[in-house]
């Protein structure tokens, strides 16, 4: 489990990177990107930044290239904003959240369709056996 300090640093890094991408990075390849999560190691020397991109595969590839080329400038901004003794190295990872959500929606749709089919079959179904399956002692 991450320490409280590492969580605070990760939250601050997330804010700084989001602001930097919005104001300082002028790369035309950078698409509509959202920073979803930042994870920092316990010694605060490495930061993993997870992001999502709105758009097709070309937008994702362009954004990945833009983030890779501006990684040094982003790290410098993080270092100046945090004021730590050692600025963490930064690595970007595309977050699979959108694909997971889409797959979950597909699964939910298939379950809903199966439930509707079962309800349709159940409408005209009759119980097997007697109407009252419980034996009574009279």
VENCOR-V467264 format. One line per field, one symbol per residue. phi: phi as a letter, one per 40 degrees, with the letter a starting at -180 (. if undefined). psi: psi as a letter, one per 40 degrees, with the letter a starting at -180 (. if undefined). A space follows every 10 residues. Layout:
# VENCOR-V467264
phi = ???
psi = ???
This chain:
# VENCOR-V467264
phi = .ccccccccc cccdcccccc ccbbcbcccc ccbbccabbb cccgbbbbbb abbciccccc cccccccccb cccccccccc ccgccbcccb bcbccccccc cccccccccc cccccccccc ccdbcbccgc cbcccbcb
psi = hiiddddddd dddddddddd ddddheheeh agihhdihhi idefehhhhh iihhaadddd ddddddddde dddddddddd ddfidhhiih hhhhhedddd dddddddddd dddddddddd dddeiiihai dhehhih.
